[in-house]
Amino acid sequence: MKEITAYIKAPRLPAVLQALHKMQALDGLSFWEIRGFGAHRPVNGSTGIIQDLVGSAPYVRLETFCPDELEFEVVTLIQRAAWTGNPGDGKIFVTRVERAVRISTEEEGEAAFNRWWQPR
């Protein structure tokens, strides 16, 4: 199982959501607006840093989980939908999930997720 975390430009969110929504096997997604800085930072002291963060373009953090066999498709959909061709389009990170627990039923492992990935 994989956790896929993506940081994308906020204006690209509708396109990414539309692309992921079409995936029948992907039932869950969380996202929220964030701000921060990347490799290109001001060098004119703390005032510049504060101005940079306050004026930074909004990004969105997306988070979803999927079986290993869907990882490539999910990453590709996010990458294509988020792409503008300009610097700062974002990043996608894929990590392996060691353990999963469904709180309501105390199911663990695949049993905690198997309902997500059943064909409808």
N, C-alpha and C positions, 0 to 999 in steps of 0.2 A: 504494500500500500504506500502511496505517495502523498505528501502534502505539497501543494503548489502555491507559492506566494508570488504575486506579481505587483510591481509598482509601475503604474501607468499614468499618463497625463489625464487629468480629470475630464477634459472634453472628449476623450476617446472611450469613456466608460460606456455610453449607450451602445456603441458598436461592439465592444467586447461582451457586454451582457447579452446582446442579441445573438452573437455567434455561439456563446456558451449555452444559452437557453435552448438552442436547437439540438444539443446533445441529449438524447433521451436517457443515456446512462449516467449523466451527471445531475444529481438531485440537489446538491447543496452548494451554496456559495455565500461568503460573507465579504463585505467591502465597506470601507470607510475612508473619508477624506483625511489626508495627512499633509504636512508641510515639513520641509527639511532642506538639506543641501547635499550636493554631490561633490565631485572632484573640483569643480570650478568655484572657488570661494574667494571672497574679497580679502585683500591683504592689508587693508588700511585700518587695522585695529578693531576693538570690540564694537565700536559704533557701526562700522561697516558690516560686521557679522549680524548684528541685530537688525539693521536695515535690510540685509539680504534675506534673513529668515522671515521678517514681516512681509516683505514684498515678493516673496518667492511664489512661483506658480503652484497652484494646488495640484497635488497628485492624489491618486486613489490607491489604496492597498487592497488587493483581492486575495482571498484565501479559500482554497477548496481542497478536498481530498478525493482521491480516485484510486482504483486498482492499478497495479503496475502496467497492465496492458493498455490503459487509456492515457498514460502520461504523455506520450508523444503527441497524440491528437489534441489534448487539452493545451499543452504548451504551444503547439502550432497555431491553434485558433486564437489564443491570446496574442501571440506575436504578430500575426497577420492583422488582426483587428486593431491593435494598439499602434501599429506602425504609421509614422508620418514621414519618415526619412530624415528627420531633423535630430540634432543632438538632444538628449534628454528624453527620448521616447520611453525609457524605463528599463526595468530589469525583471527577470523571472528567475525564481529560485525553486529547485525541486529537492525535497528532503525525504528520507525514508521514515515512515512511521513505525516506531517500535512497539507501541501498545495503544489500543483503543478500548474505551469502556463506554457503554451506553448507560448513562446515569439512571434512567427510569427503570430499566430491567436488570441492571448489573451484568448484562452480557458483555463478554470481552472478545477481543480478536475479530475475526471475520463475522462472527455472530452479531457484533455490535453494528456492523455495516451492511450485512447481506441484504437487507430489505431495500437499500438504496439502489442496488445494482441488478435487481431482478427486472427482466423485460416487462414492459407494460402492454 
